[in-house]
């Protein structure tokens, strides 16, 4: 039975792709079978290489050291500003057996501000632009995407939903509908560097080498995002690549630019501060809405001798999806509740709930599947954020982006679910 659970991910991937094709704008215009097979194979190879090849995994997990250094630096800043609330030594003695208080807003979220400033500085210095350009080149060579889509895919590994469209803002007006949708799905299927560090820090006591897994998740999701996007919104026969093969992110690239290093640090800090406040606000509102919903549901008759809750409903709705991608049925409702929280409310709230699960709720393999399946920003709030960003940068495409919003949300969740399925497949025997 265990082997069946482990291999069921193949069935889940096939079902997700079949659904994506069935809701396509043009089912006859799907990509060729060779391209589809190549995209599936690339995702599988990436998952296998990153997780199973020791020296590659060791290289990925080196990021843990960098994150630990940034975390220590951020804690120094927050403890200076907020005192013991931000991580400084406590001015009182704890009761025996008590743990020091962990205050998310003052001890973990400041990481977002610090990393945002560092990322802006590295972009100005050309380090991130070089990495984005290299990843863009690989996507163009392996999957044959246009230059602008490759550029967006590379940028989404390091920049957020708001910042990544800035990199391709000069091309938004003239790119095709299919390219616009691919860019939106790429944004929904990945997480930025600042958010990656935040999530990994939240999961550090739950998932070993959480940073490495977060990086791997965004990488493995890139081909899945492009595959699902091309199935749902195929390119028209007369669409042409927006960019030439040699396009990249050179120093004169329009879009995300800073005047100098100080300007990069200041703007990066301000952007990080906005994200910091946004995360706090979203978490407060989401928890409040969940509480109000649960209080309302508690007025209804009991189901199986227990009151209805939003998490239970999410678990029932999303349990079949999690079962299909490889989670055993006994654990599928818990996993489905987390996936529902991620897709409907917010992925960070889902990771907070994952970290708070009682030990043994999920097997080690199921824990990895869920961790990867949650690793994307495809939630309802992100639709509005992404559409408003594109609409602001290119008002001519606002209506079109709005029309593609729900589709990009579906595609983004399908892509990360496929990534979870692949991780379940390559961790056979663990």
N, C-alpha and C positions, 0 to 999 in steps of 0.2 A: 504494500500500500504506500509506503514511504517513497519508493521509486516512482510510482504513478504521480504522487504529489509533485515530485521534483521535475518530472518531464511534462507536466500539464501546462507549463508556461508556453510550450509550442502551440497548444490549442488556444490559449489566451491571446497570443500574438495574432494568430490567424483570425480569430473572432474580431479583434479590434480593427484589423485592416479591412475585414469584410464590411464592418459597420461603417468605417470611414468611406469606403468606396460606395456603399449603398446610399449615403446621404450626399454624394458628390454633386456638384453643379453640372457636371458633364461626365456621366459614367463611361461613355465611349471615348472620352479624351484622356483616359488615365495614361500614366507613363508606360513604356514598354516593359514586358516581363523581365528583360535582362536588367534594366535599371532598377526595377523593384527588387529583384533578387540580389543585386549588388548592394542596395541600401540596407536590406535585411542582413546580408552577410557582413557588411561593414560594422553594423551595430554589434553583431555577435562577436566579431573579431576584436573590436574595441573592449567589450566587456571581458572577453577571455584574456586578452593581453594585459589589461590593467590589473585584473583581480588575480590571475593565475601565473603570470610571469613574474618571478620574484624581483628581478632588478627593476622592472618597470614599477611595480607596486612600491618598492623601496624608494624610488625617485619621487613618486607621488606623495608618499607619506612624509618625505622630508619637509613638506609644507607645514606639518605639525609643529616643527621647531620654529618656523617663521611666525606662525600664528601664536605660539606661546610667547614669543618675544613681544609681538604687538599687544597681546593681552596684558602682559606685565606692564608695558608702557602705558596702556590705557588705564590700568588700575592705579598706577602712580598718579596720573592726572586726576582721575575721579576721586581718589582718596584725599588728595590735596584740596579739591573743591568741596567734597561732600563729607569729609571726615570718615568716621567709622561706618556711616551709611554707604560710602563708596569704596569700602575695603580697607580702611586704616584700622590699626589695632583698636579693640573695643575698650572703652573707658570704664568697663565694669566686668566682673567675673561671671561667666556662664554657670548655670546649674550643672551639676555632674551629669555627663552623658548628653548634654545639649550641644547642638551644632551651631557654629557662627551663622548669623542671619545672612541669607543671600537675597539681596534686593535687586531685582532684574533691572529696574530703571536706572540705578546708580552704579551697578557693578558690571553688568553685561552689555547693556545698550550703548554705553559710551564707545565701545569698540567700533560701532557704525561710524561715528564721527571721525575717529582717528584713522580708520582704514579709508574712508572717503577722501580725506586730505592726502593720505599717502598715495592713493590711486591717482588722484588728479596730478600730483607731482610727478609720478612715474609716467603718466601719459604725456605731460609736458616735456619730460626728458627723453621721450621716445621709446622707453622700455616697453610699456604696454602697447604702444602703436606697433612696435616690431612684433610682439607676440600675436596681436590681433591680425596683422598682415600675414604672418606665417600660418595661422590657423585658417584664415581666409583662402590662402593658396592651396592648402591641403583639401579643403572642401570643394574648391573649383576643380582640382585635379581628380579627386576620387568620385564625386557625384555630379560633376559637370554643371554646377549651379552658376548663375551669372555672377559677375564680380560684386555687384551691390549686395546680393544675398549672402555671398561668402563673407563679405565685410561685416555685415550685420551679425552673422553667426559667430564670427570671431569676437566681435565687440560684446556680445551677450554673455560671454564667459567672464567678463571682467566688469561690465557696466550694467546698471539697472534698467528697469523698464522705461524710465524717464531719460536717462543719459544715452542709452544705446541708439535710439533714433536720431540723436544729434549727429552721430557719425555719418549717417546716410541722408541727412536732411536735404542736401543739394540734389538728390536723385528722386525724392519722394514724388514730385510732380509728374515725372515722366516714366516712372517704372510701371510695369504691367500690373494688372489686378492680381495675377498669380504670384508675382514677386512681392507685392505688398502683403499678401496673405502669408507667404513664407516668412517674411520678416516678423509679422505679428506672432506667428506660431513659435518661431525661435525664441522670441522674448518671453512667451508664456511657458516654455518648456525648460528653461534654465534659470539659474540664480546668479546674481552678481557677486563679486568678491566680498563686498561689505556684508551682504546678507549671508553668504556662505560662512564667514567667520562667526557671525551671530548664531546661526543654526548649529554649527559644529560645536561651539562652546556650550550651547544648551544640551547637546547630546553626548558630551564627552564622557559622562559617567554611565551612559547607556550603551553606546556603540564604540567599540575600539577603533582608533584611527579615524574618528568622525570626519576630520578635515579631508583626508584622502578619499573617503567615500563620497563626500560632497563634490569634490573636484571631478571624480570619476563619473558621478551621476550626470553632471552637466555635459561632459564630453560624450558619453554614450547616448545621451538624448538628442544630440545634434542631428545625426542621420535619421533617427526616428521622427523628429519634428518635420524634417524636409519630406520624408516619405508620406506621412499622414497629410501634410499640407498639399502635396501634389496630387494625392488621391481625392481630396475634398474640393480643391479648386485647381483643376489642371490648367496648364499653360495652353493658350490658343495657338493654332498653327502659325499665325503671323506674328506671334510675340518674338521679339529679338532680345538678346542679352543686353542689359542696360550698360554694362561695363565691358571693357576689353580685358583680355586675359592678363594683361600686365597691371591692372588696376590694383591699388593698394592703399596704404594710409600714410602717405608721405607727409613731409613737414608742411606742405601747402594744402593739405586736405581740408576742404571747407567743413564747418560743423563745430566740433568740440575743440576749442582753441583757448589758450591762455597767453597773457602778455609776457609773463615771466614766472619764475619759480614762486615768488611771494604771492603773485596773483593766483597761481594754481592752488597753493595751500589755503588761501583765504576762501576762494570759491569752493574748493573741495570741502572745507570745513562747513561753510554755509549750507552746501548741498547735504552733507552728512547730518547737520543739525535739523534740517527739514525732515529727513528720513527718520531721525531719532524721534522727533515729536510725532511724526505720522505713525510710527510703530506703536508708541505709547497710546496714542489716541485710538488706533484701530483695536488694540488689545482690550482697552477699557470698554469700548463700545461693543465689541464682539462678545465679551464675557457677560456684559449687561444684557444684551439681546438674548443670549443663550439662557441666562437665568430667567428672564421674563417668559421666554418660550416654555421652559421647563415648568415654571409655576403655572402657566396656562394649561399645559398638558396634564399636570397633576390633578386637575379638576375632572379629567375623564376617567372612566372605569379602569381598574387595574388590568394589565395584560400579563398573564402567567404570574399572577400574584405580586407584580411589581408595577410601579407607576411608569407611564410613558415618559421618555426623555428624548431630547433631540439626538443624543448620541445613540440611543437604541434604534431610533428610526433610521438614522444614517447607516447604522450597522446592518440593518435589514436590507436597505436599498443597495448598498455598495458591497455587501458580502459576496454576491455571485461574481462580481468583477475581481475581487481579491482572490477568491477561490480559483477563478480561471487563470490567473497569472501565477499560481503555484502555492498559495497559502492553504494549509489544510483546513477543512471545513470547520473543525473544532475551534480554530483561531480566526476564522474568516469574519465573524461579526465584530470582534475587537478591531481587526484590521480595517474592515469596512467603515466603522465609525470614524477612524482616523482619516481615511480617504475622503469621507463625506465632509468632515470638518475642513480639510484642506481645500476641496473643490468648491464648497459653498461659502465658507467663512474666510479662513486664512491659513496658510501653510505653517506659519510660526506657531499659531495656536495649536495646530495639529502636532507639531514637534514638542511643544510643552506638554501636551497630553501623553505623547509617546514616552517622554522622559519620566512622566509620573505614573506610568502603568506599573502594577505590582510585578515583582520579579516572577518570571515564568509564564506571564500572559502570552508571550510569543516565543517560539523556538528561535535559536540563533539565526537559522536560515530565513524564517518568516520576518524576523526583525530587520534583516538586510533588505528583503524584498520591499517591505513597507518604507524603510528609510529612503530607498531609491525612488519608489513610486510617489512619495510626497515631495520630492526635490524639484519643485518648479513653482512658478508664481501664478499658475492658472486657477484663479479664484474670481468670483463675481466682481469684487472691487477692482481687480487688475484690469478688467475689461474697460471700465470707465477711465482708469488712469492711462491706459495705453491709447485708447481712442482720443482722449482729450489731448495727449501729447502729440500724436500725429496730426490732429486737427489744428493745433496751435502752430506747429511747424509748417504745415501745408493745408491751409483752409480749403483748398479745392478738393482734397481727398477726405475731408471730415465725414461726409455722408457715407462714402464707400467704406471707410474704416469702421464706422458705426455698424454698417450692415454685415461686416465680417466679424464683429466682436464676439458674438456667441459661438460662432464656428471656431474662432481661434481658441476660445476657452475649452471647447470640446476636444479640439485637436491637441492642445497642450496637455490635457489630462490623459489622452490616449498615448501620447509620446512618452510621458514619464511612467505610465503603467507598463508600456512595452519594455522600458528600461528595467523596471522592477522584475518583469518576467525573465529577461535575459540574465539578470544577476542570480535569480533563482536557479536557472539552468546551469550556469557555470560554477555554482557553489555546490554541485552534487557531491555528496559524501561529507560535507561539513556539518 
